[in-house]
Amino acid sequence: MEPGVFWLTVSFGLHIVLVNLGVGISIVAPLLRIMALRRGDERLDREAYTLTRFYAATYALGGVFGTAFTVYLFSYYPSFTSLLGRIALYNYALAIMALVAHFLSLTLFYYGWSRLPPRIHTASGIALAASALLIVLGFRSVFAQLSSPVGVDLATATVTNPLEALLGNPLLPPLYLKSIAAAITATLVAVAGWHALRGEEGLARLYLKPALAGLVVVLLAGAWYGLELRRVEYKFNNIFGGLGLGGEPSLDLSWLLLLKILLWGIQLAGVTVALHKGVARARRLLAIAALSALVAIPAGEYLNAYSQYPYFIPPSEAGVGDERLARILNLLSPNINTRSELLQLITVTSTTILLAAAALYLAVTRAGLEAKNRPGH
Amino acid sequence: MELGEMISMLIDQWKSYPRPAERLISAIGIDVHWTILQYVMGLPFMAFIAQIIYLKTRDRFWLDLAKTLVKGFVIVFAVGAATGTTAEFGLILLWPKFLEVGGKFIFFPFYAEIYAFMMEVIFVYFLYYGWSRVGDKARLLLTALVFIGAWYSGAMIMAVNSYMVTPTGLEPAYDPDTGAMLYNQGYPKLELAIPANITAALDAGWLAENHVDIVGAGDGYTVAKVPAKIVYRLFWEASHNYTLSQSILWQGVKEEYRESLAQVPVGDVVDWILYQTTSVYDPLLYPLKSPSWPASVVHVTGAALAVSGYTVLGAYALRLLTGTGNREKALKALRFAALYTLAVMLVQGFISGHEIGVEVAHYNPEKFAAMEGTSRQIISITRDLTGGLGEKLAAFLAYGSPDKPLPNYDSIPRDWCSFPGAPIADCRPPLLIHYAYYTKISLAMALGAYTLALAALLARGRIPGKGMLAAAALSPLVAHTVSFLGWLVREAGRKPFTVYGVFTPAEAGNPAGPNMLQLALVGAYLVAMLLILAWASYRFLWKAGGEG
């Protein structure tokens, strides 16, 4: 495997798991907080705070892997990064402006607990959720554009129709819905499993019904996305071709699709059994479901990204025969200055040491989950 | 020239360089990030010193002070990470062509910086969330890892920036011993390794006529000192998708090569030369060999340490002025901050500031001329307001002799880098930086003198009066202004270039970038976010601290 592809895969995988949990918490925690305030429920308030504290303790870790991904992209594929900056100008602009608001609202929501007046605090929670939704919209619109660009001219690397490039991609609605639903559902299942493991049955039960609904939405949105993908033959064949549903795949990834369906099934089984037989009797199954939820995140992302391998944009969608552009869009043509053994040694060593340090950090601090009292309590 | 006319001329000159709106929005974005970054570089270092004192004295005050400092930078670090991401994407969106060239040839500092960022993220949160879960020595180690990560990060970013200011292999166009301007000899020049097949296709007479000096050779390449004017022109041609038959090089291509080379893109030729050059220098270390890198790293790190010191000084002075919190503790913290800041300012003023000045004078004579205001078009502080003494002092500091001449701004050809079709009307840096530079120097000297007086007062066990405390409370703003002006001089002083002598914002930018309104909205948005951050810091640090 190309070193660039390998490091992009590693950093993206780590980034996307933490980001999905972050998006889920950004929506779930403010909802819990609002419910807690309305009902005067101390237990819900503590739960919302614990989740927020976990997010505050880990979000920068997710962010740093995202930055690593961007830096690897720019180092190994500088010409593609330049092209992307030009054709996804408005998509990235939306995402990064939302990102700034997200960080600020997280700061206010977390540090302002019991310090800010409830209305302002609730508003910061809503801003947290809204900015998370906008970040996902921005980045997902980039993914949709990479699958099948619209509103841009690749040959001149220009945006011809900003609105269409930002929101007009037909792949965007199902991809966006699926992404949001999957992030929330994975978070709900993971948190339910975590509570089940700790014997906190009441708290685990809190998440089960929403998780079940989420799993149904994920299935429907996934099917919708699959249907829309028929317009991108290259991707569709790589995902479904091995199952006899499309043409001959260039890279058969149907096994990854089956794995994803299996992981979804485990989550469904865990949640359903826990709902019917009680959390205590389904503790192990729920824990396995939580693990499946976490594994399903990178599985789904890799399936979507690798289905156009080795291209950043499938050749049929790029629609040009330009040799230089074809080289830019090919993952197998990296920057030749990165073909240095020393660079790989530095990357392996630094990544290993820092991942070990990150693991130690999560172990020692328990990722902030051993919650201190909330400010003011 | 009247003052009004002069101001108008200065602004027009600044605006005349390509892409003023994008430059302004980038400046806002990066400066917002830098405003925050200074605390990430400085506060952990102060917390580290406080913990060392705690380990020696076992006085609980020092541990509490360290914890307050840590809390301070954890809050700003989160937003710093956000603004850093904004700056990063700003580069991709506004300057994609710069990123493409940077990614190919000077990517390594960015690449290495990611590990610095990981270090910061892991150890900042490890320190904060693990504060009471680890022992004193482990906490000290974690604090050290935090500031080392931040300094390492700063050093890598400065490697890229130093390369932009002083590209590796740069030979300047001014000889201070004779006062001669060397533009008519093709200077400034860049030392490049040119693949042998390219030099073989070029006529030696044409190369000599165009001041391309062949100075060596290696396995498959020729080492040449190439005029920046030619390098810049080739980049400009590459950005316009020229082929060799349309290029300036075409005049030098030998007859027998013409047919086969006519349709070769200039962009490919530029890539081959730069890949060969980076390969000879070292593909990874090429930008780190910029001659201005070491002094720049020390000076910029020092600026961050100073701003952090003044902020702590200002915060505790404000506590004493308003009577909030514990007075005795505030006084002790004030004394610590004053002594720390004094030490930093001494290094900044007498060592790193001097070194960076010497580098600028040597490698960037155009910028030096603008900084010292050696033009007759403006009222020069160096010349007109000091009776010439300022020029002699500047020459002494820069060249070691008061008798050596400063480069005369008006003698630098306006068009030394230009050619027909180039987007540059004036190849000289903006004279505006003369005033920015002297405002910066004056404020820095005033800060230094004030800090010396305050530290002397506190060292003698005396309590500063209200005036002194009010000045301390204002000092963070002044320190930020000094730091900002330093960057303004550094960045604007490189204009019209993005990478000195190589390419300008016209070639670095996004040909289909955002319009003025969109840029203005983004700028306003970033400023609003900074104001919310300031409010959050006040609410959660200042008020919470006072209550506690």
Interface residues (C-beta under 8 A of the other chain):
Chain A: A56 A57 Y59 A60 L61 G63 V64 G66 T67 A68 T70 V71 Y72 F74 S75 Y77 P78 S79 T81 S82 L83 L84 G85 R86 L89 Y92 A93 A95 I96 M97 L99 V100 A101 H102 F103 L104 L106 T107 L108 Y111 G112 R115 L116 A157 T158 V159 R324 N335 I336 N337 T338 S340 L342 L343 I346 S350 T351 L354 A357 A358 L360 Y361 V364 T365 G368
Chain B: I75 F77 A78 V79 A81 A82 T83 G84 T85 T86 E88 F89 G90 I92 L93 P96 K97 L99 E100 V101 G102 G103 K104 F105 F107 F108 F110 Y111 A112 E113 I114 Y115 F117 M118 M119 V121 I122 F123 V124 Y125 F126 Y129 G130 R133 V134 P265 Y275 T278 S279 P283 L284 N510 P511 A512 G513 P514 V522 Y525 L526 M529 I532 L533 A536 R539 F540 A544
